[in-house]
């Protein structure tokens, strides 16, 4: 009985149960986070220990001649408090207190704050408010406020939302991305791409749950110190992304994240993981697809038809970018990609019964330009936006970069030279080069 009523041993047992289920960020045991619903699941299965914790605290207080208000003495009320699954839940708050080795006075303060349950949620703090500021933590938990503030981030990982940009700035910048692993895929002029595995429940989907756990995370450093300047231009970029979702041959992000401090904010987009890019596909160098891409006997007519169908899909996608971005009643957008090449066309291969399906998608809008056009009786171009202006470069631009991508085999003639001028017709040239390469591949194979 003495062990059962020992406050510290019961607290430690609960703490170990919680901490044993924390997950490592990128396999690093020194960087950990709590998966979504961990605290709730642990408390839901620990009612007996919670009851003993409450009784032991009352017993210890009585033996120390401390007075506990009647309103906070009921163990059943305490368990009911930790069973709430609505906007007033406090699972993560109590888990944070346990993980800072909550003392009896701190436990009593916790009870006095949250029991009895207030009639109004105004000026109250719940899990949905985490992370809270240091000032709020100190106001709530006094001398333990600093320790609570530092520990709460483990229990407040970033939650992404489908087709939205979430922001984790100020105190929230310390919230960890719930990333289980990271594998470098490549880098460009403005950022780098990693294949990442996120913990279950890290993205809130509009249509319910999804089993997808692996994503391509493309991360940039926001170039401008003015947050408003970024927001103004990102609003237009977001409109493009919303419109792009209507075309299956354009790779669109599942979610986006803005986080960090004002002087060095990071912007990430999370995409489905493709099998390879078109250049790798045409050279039979797909690292994710060890099976031979091009059969020794060549493609049959059905396989050629499917690949050409995807090539035609790229034509339709480019037309959609140039002319199909109707985002508001009075406005439309025209997007010039300006960096079309086989490396920026992603290929996704999926296996079916005795066959392989293929999907081509235009990606990487890092240096694209956007024309915002007002639809009136006389069409007027109001403003031009450059996606490249939003982010810092990793490398210095060459003479041709800034107007178009690298000097590849798909670069339009007008893009060369210091006085180059590029527009939507430059995209058409580049896509024509891509199509000619695809057709050559179909006729001659990867060694052509």
C-alpha positions as CSV (number, residue, x, y, z in Angstrom):
1,X,0.0,0.0,0.0
2,X,2.9,2.4,0.8
3,X,4.3,2.0,-2.7
4,X,0.9,2.4,-4.3
5,X,0.4,5.7,-2.4
6,X,3.9,7.0,-3.1
7,X,3.4,10.2,-5.1
8,X,6.9,10.3,-6.7
9,X,7.0,6.7,-7.7
10,X,3.6,6.9,-9.4
11,X,4.6,10.1,-11.1
12,X,7.9,8.6,-12.3
13,X,6.1,5.5,-13.7
14,X,3.8,7.7,-15.7
15,X,6.7,9.8,-16.9
16,X,8.7,6.8,-18.1
17,X,5.6,5.5,-19.9
18,X,5.4,8.8,-21.8
19,X,9.1,9.3,-22.5
20,X,9.5,5.7,-23.7
21,X,7.1,6.4,-26.6
22,X,8.7,9.7,-27.7
23,X,10.2,9.5,-31.2
24,X,13.6,10.6,-32.4
25,X,13.9,13.4,-35.0
26,X,16.0,12.1,-37.9
27,X,17.2,9.2,-35.8
28,X,18.8,11.6,-33.3
29,X,18.1,10.5,-29.7
30,X,18.9,14.0,-28.5
31,X,16.1,15.5,-30.5
32,X,12.7,14.0,-29.7
33,X,9.0,14.8,-30.1
34,X,5.7,13.4,-29.0
35,X,3.6,11.9,-31.8
36,X,0.1,13.1,-32.1
37,X,-2.3,11.8,-29.4
38,X,0.5,10.1,-27.4
39,X,-0.5,11.8,-24.2
40,X,-4.2,11.1,-24.6
41,X,-3.6,7.5,-25.4
42,X,-1.3,7.0,-22.4
43,X,-3.7,8.6,-20.0
44,X,-6.7,6.7,-21.4
45,X,-5.0,3.5,-20.6
46,X,-3.7,4.6,-17.2
47,X,-6.8,5.5,-15.2
48,X,-5.7,3.3,-12.3
49,X,-2.3,5.1,-12.0
50,X,-3.9,8.5,-12.3
51,X,-6.4,7.6,-9.6
52,X,-3.5,6.5,-7.3
53,X,-1.5,9.6,-8.2
54,X,-4.4,11.8,-7.1
55,X,-5.0,9.9,-3.9
56,X,-1.3,9.8,-3.0
57,X,-1.1,13.5,-3.5
58,X,-4.0,14.1,-1.1
59,X,-2.5,11.6,1.4
60,X,0.9,13.3,1.2
61,X,-0.6,16.7,1.6
62,X,-2.6,15.6,4.7
63,X,0.5,14.1,6.4
64,X,2.3,17.4,5.7
65,X,-0.6,19.4,7.3
66,X,-1.4,21.0,4.0
67,X,-4.9,22.1,3.2
68,X,-6.4,20.9,-0.1
69,X,-9.6,22.6,-1.3
70,X,-12.5,20.3,-1.4
71,X,-13.2,21.2,-5.0
72,X,-9.9,19.6,-6.2
73,X,-9.9,16.4,-4.0
74,X,-12.1,14.1,-6.1
75,X,-10.0,11.6,-8.1
76,X,-12.9,10.9,-10.4
77,X,-13.0,14.5,-11.4
78,X,-9.2,14.5,-12.1
79,X,-9.5,11.5,-14.4
80,X,-12.5,13.0,-16.2
81,X,-10.4,16.1,-16.7
82,X,-7.7,14.1,-18.5
83,X,-10.3,12.3,-20.5
84,X,-11.5,15.3,-22.4
85,X,-11.0,15.1,-26.1
86,X,-12.4,18.4,-27.2
87,X,-10.9,21.9,-27.5
88,X,-10.6,22.0,-23.7
89,X,-8.3,19.0,-23.5
90,X,-5.1,19.3,-21.4
91,X,-3.4,16.0,-22.1
92,X,-0.2,17.6,-23.4
93,X,-0.1,20.2,-20.7
94,X,-0.2,17.5,-18.0
95,X,2.3,15.4,-19.9
96,X,4.7,18.3,-20.0
97,X,4.4,18.8,-16.2
98,X,5.1,15.1,-15.6
99,X,8.2,15.3,-17.8
100,X,9.7,18.2,-15.7
101,X,9.3,16.0,-12.6
102,X,6.2,17.7,-11.3
103,X,6.4,18.3,-7.5
104,X,3.4,18.0,-5.2
105,X,3.0,21.9,-5.0
106,X,3.1,22.1,-8.8
107,X,0.5,19.3,-9.0
108,X,-1.7,21.1,-6.6
109,X,-1.4,24.3,-8.6
110,X,-2.3,22.4,-11.7
111,X,-5.5,21.2,-10.0
112,X,-6.4,24.6,-8.7
113,X,-6.1,26.0,-12.3
114,X,-8.0,23.4,-14.1
115,X,-10.5,22.1,-11.5
116,X,-13.3,22.8,-11.2
117,X,-13.6,23.2,-15.0
118,X,-14.3,26.9,-15.7
119,X,-17.7,27.8,-17.2
120,X,-16.0,29.9,-19.9
121,X,-12.9,29.1,-22.0
122,X,-12.0,32.8,-22.2
123,X,-8.5,33.5,-20.8
124,X,-8.0,29.8,-20.2
125,X,-5.1,27.7,-21.5
126,X,-5.5,24.3,-23.2
127,X,-3.6,22.0,-25.4
128,X,-4.7,24.0,-28.5
129,X,-2.8,27.0,-27.2
130,X,0.6,25.3,-26.9
131,X,3.2,26.4,-27.2
132,X,2.6,29.3,-24.7
133,X,4.9,32.2,-24.1
134,X,7.4,32.2,-21.3
135,X,5.3,35.0,-19.6
136,X,2.2,32.9,-19.7
137,X,4.0,29.8,-18.5
138,X,5.4,31.8,-15.6
139,X,2.0,33.2,-14.7
140,X,0.5,29.7,-14.6
141,X,3.2,27.7,-13.0
142,X,5.3,30.4,-11.2
143,X,8.9,29.2,-10.4
144,X,8.3,26.1,-12.7
145,X,7.3,28.3,-15.6
146,X,10.7,28.3,-17.3
147,X,11.0,24.5,-17.2
148,X,7.5,24.1,-18.5
149,X,8.2,26.6,-21.3
150,X,11.4,24.7,-22.4
151,X,9.8,21.2,-22.2
152,X,6.5,22.0,-23.9
153,X,8.0,22.0,-27.4
154,X,8.6,18.3,-27.2
155,X,4.8,18.0,-26.8
156,X,4.0,20.6,-29.5
157,X,5.3,19.2,-32.8
158,X,4.3,21.0,-36.0
159,X,1.0,20.0,-37.5
160,X,0.6,20.6,-41.3
161,X,-2.7,21.1,-43.1
162,X,-3.5,19.8,-46.5
163,X,-3.4,22.6,-49.2
164,X,-2.6,25.3,-46.7
165,X,0.4,27.2,-45.5
166,X,0.8,26.9,-41.7
167,X,3.0,29.4,-39.8
168,X,5.2,28.6,-36.8
169,X,6.9,31.8,-35.9
170,X,7.9,33.6,-32.7
171,X,7.7,31.1,-29.8
172,X,6.2,28.5,-32.2
173,X,9.5,28.5,-34.2
174,X,10.9,26.1,-31.6
175,X,8.3,23.5,-32.4
176,X,9.9,20.5,-34.1
177,X,9.0,19.1,-37.5
178,X,7.8,15.5,-36.6
179,X,10.3,14.0,-39.0
180,X,11.5,10.5,-38.4
181,X,14.1,10.4,-41.1
182,X,15.6,12.6,-43.8
183,X,17.5,11.6,-47.0
184,X,19.1,14.2,-49.2
185,X,17.8,14.1,-52.8
186,X,19.3,17.2,-54.3
187,X,19.7,21.0,-54.2
188,X,19.2,23.9,-56.6
189,X,19.8,27.6,-56.7
190,X,17.2,28.4,-54.0
191,X,17.0,25.4,-51.7
192,X,17.4,21.7,-51.1
193,X,15.1,18.7,-51.4
194,X,15.0,15.8,-48.9
195,X,12.9,12.7,-48.8
196,X,11.4,12.7,-45.3
197,X,9.2,10.4,-43.3
198,X,6.8,12.1,-41.0
199,X,5.1,10.7,-38.0
200,X,1.6,9.4,-38.3
201,X,-1.0,12.2,-38.1
202,X,1.4,15.0,-38.9
203,X,-0.8,16.3,-41.7
204,X,-4.5,17.1,-41.2
205,X,-6.2,16.1,-44.5
206,X,-9.4,17.7,-45.6
207,X,-10.9,14.4,-46.7
208,X,-9.9,12.4,-43.6
209,X,-6.8,10.3,-42.8
210,X,-4.2,9.2,-45.2
211,X,-1.6,6.5,-45.0
212,X,1.0,8.6,-46.8
213,X,4.1,9.0,-44.5
214,X,6.9,9.8,-47.0
215,X,7.2,13.1,-48.7
216,X,9.7,15.2,-50.7
217,X,10.4,18.3,-48.5
218,X,11.7,21.3,-50.5
219,X,13.1,24.0,-48.2
220,X,14.0,27.6,-49.0
221,X,15.2,30.5,-46.9
222,X,12.9,33.5,-47.3
223,X,15.0,36.3,-48.9
224,X,13.2,39.4,-47.6
225,X,13.4,40.5,-44.0
226,X,10.0,42.1,-44.3
227,X,7.3,39.5,-43.6
228,X,4.7,41.6,-45.3
229,X,6.6,41.6,-48.6
230,X,6.7,37.8,-48.5
231,X,3.0,37.5,-47.6
232,X,2.0,39.8,-50.5
233,X,3.8,37.8,-53.1
234,X,3.1,34.4,-51.5
235,X,-0.6,35.2,-51.8
236,X,-0.3,35.2,-55.6
237,X,2.0,32.1,-55.6
238,X,-0.7,30.3,-53.4
239,X,-3.3,31.2,-56.0
240,X,-1.2,29.5,-58.6
241,X,-0.9,26.4,-56.5
242,X,-4.6,26.3,-55.9
243,X,-5.3,26.5,-59.7
244,X,-2.6,24.0,-60.4
245,X,-4.4,21.3,-58.5
246,X,-6.9,21.1,-61.4
247,X,-4.2,19.5,-63.6
248,X,-2.8,16.1,-62.9
249,X,0.4,16.7,-64.9
250,X,1.5,19.5,-62.6
251,X,3.2,18.5,-59.3
252,X,1.5,20.5,-56.5
253,X,2.4,20.6,-52.8
254,X,0.4,18.7,-50.3
255,X,1.2,21.2,-47.6
256,X,3.4,24.2,-46.9
257,X,5.2,25.5,-43.8
258,X,6.7,28.9,-42.9
259,X,8.8,28.8,-39.7
260,X,11.7,30.5,-38.0
261,X,12.7,34.0,-37.0
262,X,12.0,37.1,-39.0
263,X,15.6,37.4,-40.2
264,X,15.9,33.8,-41.4
265,X,12.5,32.3,-42.0
266,X,12.4,28.9,-43.7
267,X,9.7,28.0,-46.2
268,X,9.0,24.3,-46.9
269,X,6.7,22.6,-49.3
270,X,5.8,18.9,-49.0
271,X,5.2,16.9,-52.2
272,X,4.5,13.3,-53.0
273,X,7.7,11.4,-53.6
274,X,8.3,10.7,-57.3
275,X,10.1,7.7,-58.6
276,X,12.7,9.7,-60.6
277,X,12.9,12.7,-62.9
278,X,12.4,12.4,-66.7
279,X,16.1,12.6,-67.4
280,X,16.8,9.5,-65.2
281,X,13.8,7.7,-66.7
282,X,14.9,8.2,-70.2
283,X,18.4,7.0,-69.4
284,X,17.1,4.0,-67.5
285,X,18.7,5.3,-64.3
286,X,15.7,5.2,-61.9
287,X,17.3,4.5,-58.5
288,X,13.8,3.7,-57.1
289,X,12.9,1.4,-59.9
290,X,15.5,-1.3,-60.3
291,X,13.4,-3.1,-63.0
292,X,14.5,-2.3,-66.5
293,X,12.7,0.8,-67.7
294,X,13.1,0.0,-71.4
295,X,12.5,-3.7,-72.4
296,X,15.3,-5.3,-74.5
297,X,12.8,-5.8,-77.3
298,X,11.6,-2.2,-77.1
299,X,8.1,-0.9,-76.1
300,X,5.0,-2.4,-77.5
301,X,2.3,-0.2,-79.0
302,X,0.4,0.0,-75.7
303,X,3.4,1.1,-73.7
304,X,4.3,3.7,-76.3
305,X,0.7,5.0,-76.2
306,X,0.8,5.5,-72.5
307,X,4.1,7.4,-72.6
308,X,2.9,9.6,-75.4
309,X,-0.3,10.2,-73.5
310,X,1.8,11.6,-70.7
311,X,3.9,13.7,-73.1
312,X,0.7,15.2,-74.5
313,X,-0.3,15.8,-70.8
314,X,2.8,18.0,-70.4
315,X,1.6,20.1,-73.4
316,X,-1.8,20.5,-71.8
317,X,-0.2,21.3,-68.4
318,X,1.9,24.1,-70.0
319,X,-1.1,25.5,-71.7
320,X,-2.9,25.4,-68.4
321,X,0.0,27.4,-66.8
322,X,0.0,30.0,-69.6
323,X,-3.7,30.4,-70.1
324,X,-5.8,28.4,-67.6
325,X,-5.1,30.0,-64.2
326,X,-8.5,31.6,-63.5
327,X,-8.3,32.4,-59.8
328,X,-10.8,35.2,-59.3
329,X,-13.8,36.6,-61.1
330,X,-11.9,39.7,-62.3
331,X,-8.3,38.3,-62.5
332,X,-6.4,35.5,-64.1
333,X,-2.8,34.5,-63.9
334,X,-0.3,33.5,-66.6
335,X,2.7,31.5,-65.3
336,X,5.9,31.2,-67.3
337,X,8.0,28.3,-65.9
338,X,11.3,29.4,-67.5
339,X,13.2,26.3,-66.4
340,X,11.6,23.4,-68.3
341,X,14.0,20.6,-68.8
342,X,13.9,16.8,-68.3
343,X,15.3,17.2,-64.7
344,X,12.2,19.3,-63.8
345,X,9.7,16.8,-65.1
346,X,9.0,14.2,-62.4
347,X,8.0,10.6,-63.2
348,X,5.9,8.4,-61.0
349,X,5.8,4.7,-61.8
350,X,3.2,2.4,-60.2
351,X,2.9,-1.3,-60.7
352,X,-0.3,-3.0,-61.7
353,X,-1.1,-6.5,-62.8
354,X,1.7,-7.4,-65.3
355,X,2.1,-3.7,-66.3
356,X,3.6,-0.4,-65.2
357,X,1.7,2.9,-65.2
358,X,3.6,6.1,-65.7
359,X,2.8,9.8,-64.8
360,X,4.8,12.8,-66.0
361,X,4.4,16.0,-63.9
362,X,6.0,19.5,-64.3
363,X,7.7,20.6,-61.1
364,X,10.2,23.2,-59.7
365,X,8.7,26.7,-60.1
366,X,11.7,28.2,-58.4
367,X,12.4,30.9,-61.1
368,X,9.0,31.1,-62.7
369,X,7.3,34.4,-63.4
370,X,3.7,35.2,-63.1
371,X,1.6,37.9,-64.8
372,X,-1.5,39.0,-63.0
373,X,-4.0,40.1,-65.6
374,X,-7.2,42.1,-65.0
375,X,-10.1,41.0,-67.2
376,X,-11.8,44.1,-68.4
377,X,-13.0,45.4,-71.8
378,X,-9.3,46.1,-72.4
379,X,-6.9,43.5,-71.0
380,X,-4.3,45.1,-68.8
381,X,-1.2,43.5,-67.2
382,X,-1.1,44.8,-63.7
383,X,1.9,43.2,-62.1
384,X,4.6,40.7,-62.7
385,X,5.8,38.4,-59.9
386,X,8.9,36.3,-59.7
387,X,8.9,33.2,-57.5
388,X,12.7,33.5,-57.3
389,X,12.4,36.9,-55.5
390,X,10.9,35.2,-52.5
391,X,13.9,33.1,-51.6
392,X,17.7,33.4,-51.1
393,X,19.9,31.7,-53.6
394,X,22.3,29.0,-52.5
395,X,24.7,29.8,-55.4
396,X,25.5,32.9,-57.5
397,X,23.5,33.2,-60.7
398,X,25.2,32.7,-64.1
399,X,24.7,35.1,-67.0
400,X,21.7,33.1,-68.2
401,X,20.2,32.3,-64.8
402,X,17.6,34.8,-63.5
403,X,16.1,34.9,-66.9
404,X,15.9,31.1,-67.4
405,X,17.3,28.0,-65.8
406,X,20.7,26.5,-66.4
407,X,22.2,26.3,-69.9
408,X,20.7,22.9,-70.7
409,X,19.8,21.3,-74.0
410,X,16.2,22.6,-73.6
411,X,17.1,26.3,-73.1
412,X,15.5,28.5,-75.7
413,X,17.8,30.5,-78.1
414,X,16.5,33.8,-76.8
415,X,17.7,33.0,-73.3
416,X,21.4,33.1,-74.1
417,X,23.5,36.2,-73.7
418,X,23.4,39.1,-71.3
419,X,20.6,40.8,-73.3
420,X,18.3,37.8,-73.3
421,X,14.6,38.2,-73.1
422,X,12.4,35.2,-72.2
423,X,8.6,34.8,-72.1
424,X,6.0,32.1,-72.5
425,X,7.3,31.2,-76.0
426,X,10.6,30.2,-74.3
427,X,8.6,27.5,-72.4
428,X,7.1,26.2,-75.7
429,X,10.6,25.8,-77.2
430,X,11.8,24.0,-74.0
431,X,8.8,21.7,-74.0
432,X,9.4,20.9,-77.7
433,X,12.9,19.8,-76.9
434,X,11.6,17.5,-74.2
435,X,9.0,16.0,-76.5
436,X,11.7,15.3,-79.1
437,X,13.8,13.6,-76.6
438,X,10.8,11.4,-75.4
439,X,10.1,10.4,-79.0
440,X,13.7,9.5,-79.7
441,X,13.6,7.4,-76.5
442,X,10.6,5.5,-77.7
443,X,12.1,4.8,-81.1
444,X,15.8,4.2,-80.1
445,X,15.8,3.4,-76.4
446,X,17.8,5.0,-73.5
447,X,21.1,4.8,-75.4
448,X,20.0,7.0,-78.3
